[in-house]
């Protein structure tokens, strides 16, 4: 992830994203730089408009989350005719686990 952040910093400061600049930013951040990863990232970003990619990435999750989240919750509520008993079942399991754990500790310390 540091490599991508370094590329974003270079882009934001209008510096060229090349191996030397990327390595310099990573070194300054105290990252143990792997040359193969630097080369791969520079090659991958060669034809990418980073500003455009960032704008698209920022817009997609917000739109999908707002539209899909509420609709999915409504659908799940409507489709579920079975009462939700998972909370009760989980509480019972937790109590059993607590009891079993306590017995073991009690036996250890008498």
Secondary structure as GFF3:
##gff-version 3
##sequence-region A 1 110
A	DSSP	alpha_helix	2	12	.	.	.	ID=ss1
A	DSSP	alpha_helix	19	28	.	.	.	ID=ss2
A	DSSP	alpha_helix	35	44	.	.	.	ID=ss3
A	DSSP	alpha_helix	50	79	.	.	.	ID=ss4
A	DSSP	alpha_helix	86	109	.	.	.	ID=ss5
###
